[in-house]
Amino acid sequence: MAIQQILSALSDNERRRIIEILKKGKISSGDLAKEMNMTPQALSYHLKKLKQAEIIYETKCKNFIYYELDLTILDELIIWLDALRKEDHNENNDT
């Protein structure tokens, strides 16, 4: 898991808005651009970052590209963060 890529992808407000929209389900890139009120070029940049972080994936159907969330990587991030918190908590209790 590339934690740096995930955190970088999640650090941007526009990408978090995209994730919120994708929580509702699969959506075409055109519909997503309309809902985001964003040019296709700007949307493409944000989608690329989210794909690189493995937070979303795309499927192609005829002339359309659809995007969906892949929450598996976020589950892995949560597990990592939880373990980090437990380690810190244990170190504080040992002193």
C-alpha positions as semicolon CSV with decimal commas, in nm:
position;residue;x (nm);y (nm);z (nm)
1;M;0,000;0,000;0,000
2;A;0,136;0,339;-0,099
3;I;0,025;0,541;0,202
4;Q;0,181;0,861;0,069
5;Q;-0,025;0,838;-0,253
6;I;-0,344;0,767;-0,061
7;L;-0,297;1,056;0,180
8;S;-0,199;1,287;-0,105
9;A;-0,510;1,191;-0,301
10;L;-0,732;1,246;0,003
11;S;-0,573;1,581;0,089
12;D;-0,747;1,763;-0,198
13;N;-1,101;1,902;-0,150
14;E;-1,204;1,831;-0,510
15;R;-1,096;1,468;-0,487
16;R;-1,287;1,427;-0,161
17;R;-1,595;1,570;-0,339
18;I;-1,547;1,311;-0,614
19;I;-1,536;1,037;-0,352
20;E;-1,855;1,169;-0,193
21;I;-2,030;1,153;-0,531
22;L;-1,896;0,803;-0,598
23;K;-2,036;0,684;-0,264
24;K;-2,374;0,691;-0,438
25;G;-2,254;0,439;-0,698
26;K;-2,101;0,405;-1,042
27;I;-2,108;0,718;-1,259
28;S;-1,985;0,805;-1,607
29;S;-1,701;1,052;-1,648
30;G;-1,932;1,292;-1,834
31;D;-2,195;1,287;-1,561
32;L;-1,927;1,322;-1,296
33;A;-1,780;1,626;-1,474
34;K;-2,126;1,785;-1,485
35;E;-2,194;1,715;-1,120
36;M;-1,853;1,851;-1,022
37;N;-1,898;2,152;-1,254
38;M;-1,551;2,078;-1,385
39;T;-1,394;2,057;-1,729
40;P;-1,312;1,706;-1,850
41;Q;-0,941;1,794;-1,840
42;A;-0,952;1,908;-1,477
43;L;-1,159;1,605;-1,379
44;S;-0,917;1,374;-1,558
45;Y;-0,630;1,508;-1,346
46;H;-0,815;1,433;-1,021
47;L;-0,934;1,093;-1,139
48;K;-0,578;0,999;-1,231
49;K;-0,462;1,080;-0,877
50;L;-0,745;0,875;-0,725
51;K;-0,672;0,581;-0,958
52;Q;-0,301;0,590;-0,875
53;A;-0,391;0,573;-0,507
54;E;-0,623;0,279;-0,589
55;I;-0,921;0,456;-0,432
56;I;-1,127;0,432;-0,751
57;Y;-1,130;0,216;-1,059
58;E;-1,273;0,256;-1,404
59;T;-1,466;0,029;-1,635
60;K;-1,532;0,089;-2,001
61;C;-1,862;0,014;-2,171
62;K;-1,879;0,103;-2,539
63;N;-1,786;0,473;-2,563
64;F;-1,828;0,547;-2,193
65;I;-1,595;0,525;-1,894
66;Y;-1,752;0,464;-1,554
67;Y;-1,590;0,522;-1,217
68;E;-1,650;0,344;-0,888
69;L;-1,502;0,348;-0,541
70;D;-1,270;0,072;-0,426
71;L;-1,290;0,097;-0,048
72;T;-1,051;-0,196;0,004
73;I;-0,750;0,035;0,003
74;L;-0,918;0,266;0,254
75;D;-0,984;-0,032;0,482
76;E;-0,613;-0,110;0,469
77;L;-0,532;0,253;0,553
78;I;-0,771;0,247;0,849
79;I;-0,608;-0,070;0,981
80;W;-0,263;0,087;0,945
81;L;-0,373;0,409;1,122
82;D;-0,542;0,212;1,399
83;A;-0,226;0,008;1,457
84;L;-0,022;0,328;1,465
85;R;-0,258;0,477;1,724
86;K;-0,238;0,162;1,939
87;E;0,142;0,166;1,924
88;D;0,147;0,529;2,035
89;H;-0,105;0,459;2,311
90;N;0,103;0,165;2,438
91;E;0,423;0,372;2,440
92;N;0,252;0,646;2,644
93;N;0,130;0,391;2,898
94;D;0,479;0,239;2,939
95;T;0,630;0,562;3,074
